[in-house]
Amino acid sequence: MIRSPRLVTSMLVLLLLFTGVGAVETPGVLWRESFDGPGLRLEHWHGQIGVRNPIHETVLEEGRGAEHINLVYEREGDDHHYWRVAGFEPIMLTETTAIRLIVRSTSPVGLKANYHVHGATFNGVIDGEKSKGTGGWETIVLPDPLRLARHTTAHAIRGGKARENDDQREMVLDALVLDLLAAGKITDIHVDEIVVVDTTKYRPEADVSSLPFRIGWAARTPAPPVIDGRITERDGWRRAPPLDDFRLINRVSANPTLVWLLYDDAAIYIAARLSGRAGQTLKTEARPDINVWTDDSFELFMGVPKSKILTRLQDDERYFHLLVNAAGTRGDAFGARSGASWDGAWTARTSRRHDGWEVEMRVPFETLGIDGAPADVWTFNACRNDADRSVPDGIVPASWARLKRWFHEPEHFGRVAFGDGRPDADRLGAIVVREELRTLLGAPRAGLRRSRKDIDSVAASAPGRNASLDELDALERRTDALGARITALAETEVFAGRTKLAEEIDVLFRQVQSARQSASIVRLGAQTPRDWSFIVMGGPAITNERFEPGKPLPPSFDVIDALAVSACRGEYEPVTFVLHATEDRAGVRVEATGLRGDRGAIPASAIDLRVVKYWFQAGDREYSRKRRLDGGVLVPELLLKDDGLVVVDHQRKKNFVRTDGGLVDVSDPAVVFDVKGRPLEGATPALLDFAPTDADSLQPFDVDAGAMKQLLVTIRVPDDAVSGDYKGTIRVETPGAGPLTLPLTLTVLPFDLAPRPVDYSLYIRGGLIDDTPRIAVWSEHKTERQYRAEMRNLLTHGVVNPCVRQRDFDSFVRAMRIREEIGMPKGWIYNLGQRIDAGEVDAGETAARFEQQVRPFVKWANENGYKGYYAYGIDEADDMLIRERPWFEAAHRGGARIFVSVGQGGHFFERAADLLDLPVLAGPYNREMVARVHEKGHRIGIYAFPQVGSELPELYRRNYGIALWQAGYDVAMTYVYQHSFGHIWNDFDHEEHKDLNFAYPTVDGVIDTLSFEGFREAVDDARYAATLLAVAGRAASDPSRRAAARTDEQWIRTADTQGDLDALRREIIERIISLSRL
């Protein structure tokens, strides 16, 4: 019997459409192990060398399900270390038997096999090829094991270890073995698959299992199917081979699922049959766009390369997400973390079956942002959710593509090609891969077209134009040559040539990216005054766009010769500019003058200048083990007065901080701190006494030739400023070059901002202590000086009500007094320090004492003018809420309220909605749950949309601003102001997490981040919306303005928050002023 964990060849066989026959193995495959899990298949067999095995796991690596082994050898040597593939079933060897291994390793791996002579006692070992061990994927082939077995047996006969004629008997393959050659102290191995084949039937080019993604086919249909939710033969679904073999995230087979794809010039059509238990009850409780995934539901993910709609999103967010439950309730969105909503014009209909349900969908290409039928390859995935209240999340998720941990993994999506007819089973893989290569080549082609447009816009005499043209000509020739090679590939060569061609396209794309930057600089330089020492660019201050070496300039930035900003009294408002040097510039000074207007002046001290520092982090939104070990990703994060405080080595991808003792490495991946930033037992970390401090004012900096330096200018408008225009300058002085002066205009608006319509808070880990902290800069313990500076920093960023984390009553009072002294308003008190202990949740006496424990805190809050006092439940523990109810009741008897983080699934509502005063719900927005909580008379908050730690400022502005207010939330309380996973200044020294920082602690204050600036703009956006609502409310009492007031009120409650947020704010300002003047 052939064991075949990876049944991905449904594309390679003709399936009966309406019987749901499962996929069969590739012709010629005798046995396959794909290491997809759920269990581990490699086991140590032999080997005497001293070795530790710190990592042995099943992973999804570059789209390939693989078994990962990390070995640390105790001594160097050339000894062997053997691992056997478990579960192998003996196979009789023939002249056409071969063995194939796909592996990636940092040292050579040998392929071996054990065999025995049928009907005899002799057994032996066959030696095959060795991998090169250079860190890339390799295919190792043992082409003729029978010949090698006969040769080995003959040698044994001559040595007297085997009997005469044993070499002429049948040979049986008993075991497959990997020799992990002990070539060094550490080796890292990923084994993707090992397969035994019959070479007379097996064709590598037809074996899609060797690809790092699944493949599918959308067939052109001459007539659109009837979208009624009933899959019938007359609809023509038989034209396309089905997608099947859905798996749970842990790779276990899921309920039978078949999906078909058709298309015409107007739309793509999708049909899915989702089978289950006969007579099962389907859950269909969701409302449109609200938690559809928690029902029995079907989800589609489509990455459309040429979509005009997706271009404004980050690369890993560029896909459409469509959901429909078994009742036909729909939901749709963009990528999971984009924060952008999308209401597509698509259709879905469903029907019930005795053993499940069916869905048919029509998605017009127009609503996907493309014109006409596609000719490229889409990234694609289809998933299902089976509602099951017996599991923790209430659903059992399954996917067509092989995923690592959840559905939103675009890097692991499959590939779908479009075309006429239904390709032969053994040709489909080659067709899809060839079209995928052409699609990949489309990216450098598009980049070259844009670069040509830049160059064509400048005069022939413009500096650098001819050199840029020569570079573009050479790249276009290479692009055409690659395209010709892709077309010339025979179908038998496509699989073998894919990896090399994809790598060449990737290299070409990066070179085109660099050429695009050069062409843009030529265009911008032609628009810059000749006597300026820099090309100066301006654009949005809060953006996810980046200035990266060798990549195109952000499209929203262009040449500027002045800066302008509008703001209200008391507001902090940022504006940015970027300096590009065409030659080395050292000792550059940037200073701001005061601002003067017809009716007053604003001092230079109200204008804050900081450098935007790019450095390496272990991911720009979440932890990545791969990025942690390879140096991470370059991100703009820190806002520094002293650019030289942080030194970045771009070649080695290392960060250093300058101290009195020299440069300190803050990117060492060695793990010497625990998950809360405490030194591990027995460790003496180099960063234990690390104590960085920034300068008080902007220091001179250097800009290398070809480099960029971005500066953020933040103006704090005085509370007593008179409305009107105020003018000043930003002066850039470079030794050896003339000064560069940028006029700066501030318009103080003729109205004041309304109070925050949302209670802006943050989880806080830092507690005030009397002693000197064990670690100089840490998220957990704060000196009074640090605490005071951080509270002031939170307040100036709009966080008027951060959580407090003080268990002891006296320290609680002291912390609250510091907040009052720096000007924090007296709102609700959220104390994380007084919380329910999960270890004592079932202790009735302890729960009763909780009432007495909260009373002094409640009394103090009431006597000092606060709105009320909240204690904390058990964090993210919906399954424990019923057991917490006695604690909630005790807190209520003591006069306290309860807040705690809860999951999106809504289980908290069934278990404790009557007692939980403030559920802090995980994102994204859940308007239905907001309404249900409000009906109970309680408040609701949001967190993790996203958590702190994403170096994406615009994401925080978009998700925690107007859209949050529109969704009806009362509290914004994401996690967390600071959390040290390892040392708080080193993003690389923890194996599972990156640090979470809105502001980096120093010994005497903080260093801000761009993301925290984005959060502050979110707060201000919400205040502008509330101001318009307040103006409209007042205007509604005036009959002459009532109609306009109603129009503006309706507009702001439903305004589109997914476009240009700066433009949205400008329109709000215009409406406020216009309505006020009527």
N, C-alpha and C positions, 0 to 999 in steps of 0.2 A: 504494500500500500504506500502511495506517495504522500509524504507529509508536505503540505503547502500552506504555510501561514499567510503568505501574501498573495491573495487571489485578486490580482488587479487586471486580469486579462479579459475582462468582459468586452473590451473594445476589439478583441482579436477573434471572437467567435460569433457566429450568428445565433442570437438568442430567440427563443420563442417569445413573442411580444406579450401575450396575455396569460402565460402560465407562470412567469416569474422564475424561470430556470436560472440557477446560480451560475457564476462564471466558472470556467474550467481552466486548467493550467496550460501554459504555452506548449505547443507541440514540441516533443523531443525532450521535455524536462522529466527526468527520472526521480529527482528529489531536490527539494529546495528548502533552505533555511534563510529567512529574510531578517531575522533579529528585530522584528517589529514589536516584540513583547506579546503578552504582558510580562512574562517571566524572563529570566536570564537563561541563555542557552549555552554560553561558553563556561567551561569548568576547568580549573587547573588540573593537569594530569601528571606531568613529571617535571623535574627541574630542581637542581640542588643549589643553585646560586641564592644567596640571601636576598630577599626581596620583600617589600611591603606593597600592598595593593590598596591604596587609599580610595580609589574610585572604581566602581564596577556598576554600571547602570545602563538602562535602555534610554536612548535619546533620539531626538529628531535633529539631525545635523545636516544643514544645507539641503533640506528637503528629503533626506534619506533616513528611514528608520534604521538605527544602528545600535550595536552594543559597544559601549565605551569602556575601555580599560586603561587605567593610569597606573603605571608601575614605577616604584622607586627602588632601585637596586642598592643594596647595602655596600656593595663594592663593584668596581668596574671589572669587566672581563668579557670573554667571548663565549661563555657557557650558553647553553640553550635553556629555554623556558617554555614548556609545552602546555597548550590548552586544547581541550577536545570539545567538539560540538556535541552537546547532549541530544539524545533522542534520535540519533541517526539510525536508519533502518537498512540492514545489509542489502547490497545490490550486486548481482552477478556481473562481472566485468566482461565486456566484449571489445572487439577491435575498434568500435565506434564510440566507446565511452570516453568522456572528457569531464574535467572538473574545473569550474571557474570560481574565482574569488574576487570580490570588490572590497578594497580596504584602503584606509588612509592612516598613515602612521608617521611618527617622527624618527623611527629607526626601522631597519629592515624587518619584514615579517615573512617567514617561510611557509609554504603550503606543503603539507605532507598528508599521507594517507596510510592507514593500517589495512592489511589484507590477510586472508588465510587461503591455503590451498584446499579446495573442496575435496572432501574424502581423505584428507591427510592431516597430519598434526602440525605441519610447518606454518608459521605466520611471519610476515615481514613488514617492512616500512618502505614506502615509496617517497622519494624526494622530488619535489617540484621546484618551481621558480621561487625567487625571493623578490619582495617589493623593494623599491629604491629607498623608501622611507624618508621622502623629502617633504612630507606634509600635505601632499595632494592626493586626490582619489586615484587609485590604480586598479586595473583589472589584471589579475594573475591567472594564467591558464596552465593546467596540467593536461596536455593534449592527448596522451596515450598511456594511461595508467596500466593497461593490460600488458603492453610491451615492457614497461618498467618492472611490473610484478614478475613477469617471466624471467627477465634479466636477473633480478635480485634472487629469485629462486634457483636459477641455474648456478649462480655464484655460491649459494648455500649448499647445493649438491656437491660442488667441487670441494667444499670445506667439510663435508660430512655431516652437515646440519639438516639436510633434507634428503629424502629418498630419491632414488633414480626415477626419472620421468615425472617427478612432481611438477616440473616446469611446463609439462604438456597438459596438465589437468586444468579444470575450470578454476578461476580465481574469484574470490568473493571480497568485495570492499566492505570492511568492517567499521572503520572509523575515519573521520576527517579531523585533521590535527593542524593547529597553527603553531609554528615555532616563533615565539616572540623573542628574537635574538637579543641577548643581554649586551647590547653594544654601548651602553653608557649608564649613567646614574639614574636618569629618568626617561621614560618613553611613554608616549601617548598613542593609543590605537583606537580607531573606529572601524568596526567590521560591519559592512552593509549587507552583504549576502554571500552565500556559498551555494553553488548549484551543481548537480551532477546531470549531465545531458547525454543524449544519443545524437551524435553529430550528423547522422543521416537525416534527421528530422528537425533538429534545432537550428533556428536561424537567429543569430544575435540581434539583427536589425528588426526582428518581429517581437522581441522580448521586451515589452515596455516595463517589465519589473526592474530592469536595470536603470531606468530613468529616475531622477530625484523628484519626480512629480507624476501625478496621474494624468491621463489624457482622455479627452472626450471629443465628440463630433456633433456639430449642429448642421443638420441637413436642410438644404433649401427646399421649400414646399411651393408648388404651383398655386395652391389655394390655402388660405389661412384655416386652421382648425376652428371648430366651434368651441368657444370658451364657455362651457356650461358645467365644468367640474366632473364630467363623466368621460373617462378615457375609452374611446371606441375605435374600432379598426378604420371606420370611414374618415376619421379625422387625420389619418396619415402619419400617426406617430411611428409606425413601422419603418418609415424612411430612415430614421436615425438609430444607431446602436445605443442601447440604454447605458446609463451610468448606474453601477450597482456596487455590491460588496461594501456597504456602509459599515463603519467600525466605531465603537466607542472610543473615547479619548485614550483609554488604556490599551487600545488595539483589539479588544475582544469584539467578535462579530455582533452586530446589532440586528434588530428586527429587519426582515427582508424589505428592501426599498429599491424601487426602479424609477429612474428619471430620464425623460426624453427631451431633446432640444430640436426645435425647428426654427426656421426664419424665412422671411421674404424681404422685400425692399423696405418695408415699413416697420417691422417689429421682430423681436425674438419671442418664441412661444415655448413655454415650459410645461410639462406634465409630470406629475409625480404620483406614484402609488406607494402608500405607506402602510404596510401590513403590520398586524399585531395579533393579539389574542382574539379569538372568536368571541363575539358578544361583549367586548370590552366597552366601558363607558369612557367617552372622550371628554377631557376638560376643555371648556371653551368659555372662560370667564372674562378674558381681557377685553378692554376697549381699544379702539383704534390708536395706534402709536404708543400704547401704554402696556408694557410688560407682556407683549404678545408671546414672547419666548417662554413664558411660564406655563402656557397651555400646551396641549398636543398641537404641535406647530411645525411648519416647514420654513427653512431660511435659505436665501440665495445670496451669494457674494459674487459680484462681477466687477473685475478690474478692466475698464474699457480704455485702451491706450490713447485713443484720439478724442476722448470726451472733452469738450470745451468746459463742461461743468466741473470736472475733477481737477483741472489744472491749478486752481488756487489752493489746493490742499497739499499737505506734506506728502512725500512719496509713499510712506507706509499707511496713509489714510485714503489713497486714491482708489476707492472701490465703492460701489453701491451695495447697500444692504437692504434686502426686501424680506419681510416676514408675513406669513399668513397662518392663522390657526384653522382648526378643522371646521369652524363655523364661517370661515371666510373673512374674519376680522383681520385688517391689514396693518402693517407698520413699515416704515422705511426710514433710512438714514444714510449718512456717509460712513466712513471708517470709524471704528469704535471710539477713538480718542479725539476726533476732530472737534467735537462739540458743536458741529454744524448740523442743522436739521435739513431735511430734504423731503419735500412732498411731491413725489413723482406721479405722473398721470398714467397709471398702469391698472390692469384689471386682474382679478383673481376670483375664481369660483370653485366651490368644493362640493363633495358629495360623500355620504357615508357608505361603507361596505360592511358586510358581516364580520370581516376580520380587519377592519381598519378604515382608511379613508383615502380619497383621491383629491387632487387639486390640479387645476389648469390655470395658466397665467399668460397674459399678453403684456409685453413691455415694449412700448414704442421706442424706436431708436432716437426719436426727437427728445423724449424725456430723459434719455441718457446722454444727451449733448453731442450726438453724432448725426451726420447727414447720410442717410441711405444705409444699405447693407454693408457690414464690415468685411474687410478683406484681410484682416490681421488675426492674431491669436489673442484671446482674452485670458487673463487669470480668472479662475472660476472655482467656486465650491458650492455644494448643495448639502444642507444639514437638516436633521430632524430632531425634535424634542418630544419625548414621550413622558407625559405627566405621570408622576408616581409619588404620592405623598409619603411613601415609606422611606424615601431616600432624603438626605439632608437638604438639598436644594429644591426638592419637589419635582425634579425632571431628570430624565436619562437622555443625555445628548449623544448624537451619533453624526458622523461626518463621512462624506465621500473621500475627500482629501485626507491624508494622514497628518494629524495635528499633534502638537506637543501638550497643550494644556487648555486651550479654549478655541472657539470658532474664529476669533479675529486674529488670524495669523496669515496675512497675505503672502508672506514669503514661502508658505507651504501650500498655497492654493494649487489646484490642478491647472491644466491648460486645455482650452477648448478652441478648435479651429472651425471655420465655416466653409461650406462648399456644396457643390451639387452631388447628388447621389449618395450612396452608402459605400465607402471604400471597402475593398477586400480586407478581411481581418488582419492579414499579415502585412498590409501596406499602411494601415492607419497610423501607426506610430511614426513611420518615416515621414508621412505627409504632415502630421502635426508638428513634428520637430523642425522640419524644413521651414514651415510657415512661422514657427516661433523665432527662428534665427532671423528671418526677414523682418519680423516685428521688432526684434531687438535692434536690428540695423536701422530701423526707422528713427530711433532717437538721435544718433549722430547725424543723420541726414537732415532732420529738423533743425538741429543746432547749427549746422553749416548754413542753412537757408537764413536763419536769423542773423548770423555773423555777416553774411553778404549784405544784408539790409543795412547793418550798421556802417559797413565800409562804403557802400554806395551813397550814403548820406553826407559824406564829407568830401571836401575838395581834393583833387589829385595831389596837391602839394602838402596835404596834412602830414605832420610828422608821424611816422610809423605805418602809414597807409600801405606802402608798397610791400614792406616786410610782412604785414598781416595778410595781404592778398596772396603772396607766395605761399604762406603757411596754409591758407584755406585751399588753394589749388592742390597742394600736395595731399591734404587730407581728403579732398573730394576724390582724387585718383585712387587712394587706398580704399575708400568707401565703395567705389564702383567695382574695384577688383574683388573685394570681399563678397559683394552681391553676386558677382559672376561665379565665384567659387561655390557659393551656396546653391545657385541654380544648377551648376554642373555636377554636383554630387549625385552619384548613383544611389538608388534607394538602399542598396546594401552598405553604403558608406556613411549614411546620415547619422546613425547612432554613434559610430566610432569617431566621426568627425565633429560631433556636436560640442564636446567639452573644449577642444582646441579652438574651434571657431567662436564659441561664446566668450572665451577668454580674450581672443583677438578683438572681438567687438567691444568688450569692456575696456581694453586698453585704448582702442580708437576713441571710444566715447569720452574717456577721461582727457585725452588729448584735444578732442573737439571742445570740451568744456573749458579747457585752458585757453584755447584759441578764441572762444567766445568772449572770455574776459579781456583778452588782448584787443579784440576788435572793438569792444565797448569802450575801453580806455582811449583808443584812437578817436572814437566819436566824441567822447566827453572832453578829451584834451583839446579838440578843435573848437569847442565851445567855451573854453576857459581863457580868461585874460592872460596874455603872454607873460606879464610881469608877476603873476602869482606863483608862489613857491609850491603850491599843491593844487591838484584837482579837488574841488570841494563838491561833495554830493549830499543831498538831503532826501529824507523820506520819512515814513512813519516811525515815531519813537518806540512804539510798542508793536513789535512784529516778530514773527517766527523766521523771517528771512535772515540770511547770514552772509557775511563777507568771508569767504573761505579761499585759501590759496588754491589756484588752479581750477576754480569753478566760476560760472557766470556770475556777474553782478546781480544783486536782487533787482527784479524788474520794477519795483515801486520806487527805486532810488534814481535820481537824476542830478545833473549839474544844477547848483544853486549859487546865488550871489547875495542872499539875504535870508534871515530867519524871522518867522512870525508865529505868534501863539496867542490864543484867547483863553481867558480864565476868569473865574469869579473870585471875589474877595475870600481870603482864607484858604484858597485852593493851591495845591502843589501841581504844577503842570510841566511835563517834560517836552523837550524838543531835541532833535539830534542832528549831527552832521558828521561827515566822514572825510578824512584827509587821505588822499592818495599821493604818494611820493613817486616822482619819476627818477629821482636820484636820492642817494642817502641824505637824510636830514637828521642832524643831532642837536640836542638841547632846545627842542621846540617848546616855546612858552605860549600858553593860551590864557587870556585874561578877559574878564567882562567888566564893562563900565556900569555905573548906575543908569537907571532909566528915568527920563524926564518927560513930563507931559504938560499940557496947558494948565492943569489944575493941581499939580503936585509932582512928587518924585518918589522913586523906589530905589533904595540903596543897593549897591553892588553886593552887599552881604546877603541879599535875598535871592541871589543867583548862584546856584550851586553847579560847579563844573566837575565832572568825573570822567575817567577813561573807561570804556567798556572793554573789559579784559577777556580775551579768548584763552581758554585752557582746556586740558583734556579731562574728560569725565567718563565713568564707566557706563555710558548710555545717556541719551538726552531726554529720556522720559521714564525709563525703568531699567533695572539692573540687567546686565548681560554678562554672563560668565566669560564668553568669548572676548567681548570688548575689555573686560577687566584684565584679562591676561595679555591682550595684544596692545594695550596702551590706550584704549578707549576712543572716544569721538571728540573732535574739537568743537567747543560750544562757547558762545558769548554768555558770560554769567556774572562775573564780579564787576562792581562799580568802584573803581579805585581813585584815590587822590594821588597816590604814588604808583605810577605804572611799573616802576622797577621793583615794587614789593614782591610781585609774583613773576618769576622767570620761567619761560616755557621753552623747552628743547623740542623743536618740531621734528627733528630727525629721530630722536630716541623716544618721542612721545612721553615726555616726563615733565612734571610740574615741580618747581622749587620755590620756596619762600625765603626772602632775604631777612636774616636776623643779625643781631650783633655778633653772633658766632659764625656767620657765614651762611651759605645756602643750605636749606633743609629740604630734603626730598619728601614731598607730600603725595607721591604717587606709587610708593612701594607696595606691591600686592601682598607682602607677607602679613599673615593674620596674627596680630599680637594684642588686639583688643576684642572684647566680646560684643554682643549685639546691642548693649547699652553703652558702649564706649569705655568700658572699664578694662584695665590691663588684665590679660590672662594670668592665671596663677603661675608664678615663677618667671614671668616675662618682665623685662625692663625696657619698654619701648623707647625709641629715640624721640618720639613726639610727646613723651609724658610731660615735659616742662616747656614744650613749644608755646610761645606767647607772642603771636604776631600783633603788630599795631600799624595802622595806616597813618598817613600824614594828615594834617589839619586843612591843608589847602592843596590845590592842584600843583604838582611838581613838573619840572621840565621832563620831556620824554624824547625818545628817538623814533624815527620812522625809516626803515630800510627802503631802498629803491624797489619799487614794485609792490610795496606793502601798503596796507590800509590801517588807519587808526581812527576808531569811532569814539566820539565824545557825546555824553549825555548832559544836556543843560536842563536843570530843574529850577523853575521859578516859583518861589513862595510868595503869593500875592498878599500884601498886608491886609489885615482885617479892616483898616480904615481907609483903604485906597479909594479914590474917587474914580468913577467909571470914565473911560476914555482911552486914548492911545498914549503909550509911553515908549520912548525910543532911546536906544543906546547902541553899543557895539560889542561884538566879540572880536578881539584882536589876537591874531596868530603871528608870532614873531619867531623867525628862524635865523640863527647866526649865519652871516654871509649871504643872506637873501633879504629882499624887501619885505616889509610887514604886509600882512593880508588882513583886511578888515571886513567883517560881515555885519551889516546893519541888523539889529535885533529890535523887533517891535512887539510889544505886549499890549493887547487890547483887554482892558478890564471891563467886564460885561456889566450892563446896567441892572443887574438883579443879583440876589443872593441865593445860594443853593438851599434847597429844602433839607431837613434832616434825613438821615439814611433810612430808606424804607425797609431795609433788611438789617437785622442785628448782626453786625460783622464781628465774628469771633474767630479764634484759631485754637486748636489743641496746643497746649504748652506742656513741655516736659520739664523745663527748668524751674527748680525750686530754690527759694531764697534760703541761704544757710549762714550761720555765724562764723564758722571756721573757714580757713583757706581751703578751696576745693582741691581734691587730690590731683586733678588734672586742670591745668591753667585755663584751657578753653574747652568747654564741654557743654553738651545739651542738658545735662541732668542737674548740676549744682551751679549756683550763681552767687557771686559776692554781691553786696548791696550796690556797688558801683556798676557792675555788669547788669544787674536786674533793672536798675533805674534806667540805664541806657537802652536796654531792650524794650522796656515798656514805652519809653518815649518814641523809639523807632516804630513800634506797633501802632501807636496813636497817630503818628504822622503819616502812616500808610492806611489810615481809615479803619483800623481794627480797634474799635472803641471799647470792646468788651471781651478781651481774650480770656481763656480759661485761666484759673489759678490752680496751682498744684501744691497745696500746703495741708498736711494732715494735722499738724499741731496748731492749736487755737492761737497761741501767741504769735507764731510765725505767720499765720494767716492774716492776723490783724496788721502786723508789720508790713506784709506785702501789699495789703489793700491801702494802707496809708501812703505808701510810696506811689501807688497808682493815682491816688487823689492829688498828691503833691505835684505830679507832672501834668495834671489836667484831664485825666480820664473821667468821663461822666459817670454818674452813679446809675447804672442800669441793673440788669440781672447779674447775679454772681453764679458762675459755673465752676464748681470746685472738683477737680479731678483727684485731689488729695484725699477727699473723703468719699470712699467708694466701697461697694460691696465686694467682699473677698470670695472668690470662686471656691476656695478651699473650705469655707465655712458656710456656704450658702444653705446647707441643710441643718445648720445648728440653730434651733429655735431660740435658745437663750441669747445667742449673739445677735440674732435678728431683733429681738426685743430691746437689747441694749442700744441698737442703732438709733432708736427714737431719742434716747438721752444724749447720744453723741452729737446729733445734729442740732439739738436745741440751742446751745450757746452760739453757734454760727448763725442760726436763723435770727436769734435775738439781736445779735450785733448788726446784721444786715438791716433789720427793721428799724432799729434805733438810729442808724446812720443814714437813712434815707434811700436805701437801695430798693429796687422793685421786688426783689425776692431772692431766695437762695436755692440752688440746685446741688444735690449730691449725685454721684455717678454710679450707674449699675455695672454689670459685668460686660466688659468690652466685647463687641461682635460675638455675642453668644445667644442668638435667638432661641436655640434649643433649651436654654436654661431659664427663660423668662418666667415660665410657670413656677419654677422653684424660687424665683426671686420675689414673687408677689408678697410674701410676708414682710420682706425688707422694704418694698415700696410702701406698703401700708404703714409700717413703722415710721418711715421717713415722713409720710403725710401727717401722722399723729404728732410728730415733732415739729411740724410747720414747714418742712422742706419739700421741695419738688425733686423729681428724678429725671435725669437725662442720660442717654446712652446711645452708642452707635448700633444700628441694626442693618440687616441685609435688605436687598431690593425685593426679595420674594414676597414680602408682606406677611410673613409668619408672625411677626411681632404683633400685628393687629389682632389676630385671633387669640393670642395668648395674654396680652397685657395692655391693649389699647385703652382700657378704662383707667389704668393706673399710671401708665407711662406718660409723663407730662411733656417731655420733649424727645421724641425719637429723632435721632440724627441719621438720616437715611443715606445709604450709599448711592452715588450717582449712577446713571444720569437722571434727569428730571423725571418725576413720577407725579403728574398732575392729579391723577385719580387718587393716589394715596394722600396727597396734600389735602384734597377735599374731604376725604374720609376722616383724617385726623382733626381737621377743623370742625367737622360735625360733632366730634367728641368734646369740643371746647379746648383742645390742646394746641400747642405750637409744634412746628416741624422744622427740622434743620436738614442740611445736606453736607456730605463730606465725600472725599475720594472722587471728585469730578474735575480735575484729578486731584490726587494727593500732592503735597509739596514734593519737589524733587525733579520735576520736568523742567528742562531749560527751554521752555516754550512760552514766552511772556504773553503772547496774544491769546493763547489757550486759556490762561487764567482770566484775562480781561473778558473774553467772550463768554466763558461759562459761569463766572461769578458776578456778572453785571446785570444788564437790563433783562436778559433772558431768564435769569434766576428770579428776578422780581416778577416778571410776567408769569412764571410758573407758580407763584403764590407762596414761596417758602418764606418762613419767618426768620430763620437763622442760617448764616453761612458759617460752617465750623469744620473746615477741612483739616486733615492731619498732615503736617504739624509744623510749627514755626521752626523748630530744630530737632533733629534726632540723629545722634551719633551711632551709626552702624560701623563699628571700628572707630578710628579717630575722626572727628567731625570735619577736619580739613583734608582728609585723604579719602577719596571716593573709591579706592581700589582695595582696601584692606579688610573687606568682609566677603565671604564666599557666596552669600545669598542676597545681599541688599546693597544699594547705594545709599549714601547719606541723603537726608532730607533737610534742606536749608532754604528758608526765605531770606535769611541774613546770617552771615558767618560770624561767630563770636570772636572778639579780640579781648585782651585783658582789660580794656577800658571802654568798650563799645561794640559796634558791629560794622561789618562791611556788607552793604546792600547787594542785592542781585537784581538783574533785569526782570526776572519773574515776579519779584515782589512789587516792582514798579508797575507791571501789568495788572497785578491784583489791585493796587491803589487806583488805577484807571477804571477798573471794574466798579469799585465803590463809587467813584465820581460819576460814572455813566448812570448808575442807578439813581444817584442824587439828581442828576439832570432830568431823568425821566420823572422822578417824584416832583420836581419843581414844575415841570410842564403840567402834570396832573393837578397840582395845587393851584396854579394860575388858571387852569381851565375850570376848576371848581369855583373859584371866586368869580370868574367871568360869567359862569352859568346863571348867576343871579341878575345879570344885566341883560334885558331882552335884546338889545342891539348886538350883543356878543354871544348869545346863548348857542346859536347854531354853530358858529366857529368853535366854541368851547367843546361842544359835543363831538364835533369832527376830530379835534385834536386829542380828546380823551380816548376816543375809539382807536385812533391811529397809534398812540403810544402804547396802548395795551396789547396791540397786535403787530407792532412794527417788526420788520424783518431784521433780526440781529445776526444774520449769517454773512452779510456783506461787509463793506468798508465801515468799520466802527467809527472812524474819525468823521466820515461823511454823515453817518447817522447822528453823531453828536452835533455837527454843524446844523443839521436840519432841526433838531430839537431846539437849539438856540434860536434859530430863525423863527420857529413857531412861538416860542416864549415871548420874544420881543414883539412879534406881530400881534399876538393875542393881547399883550399888555397895552399896545398902542391903540387898539380898536376903540 
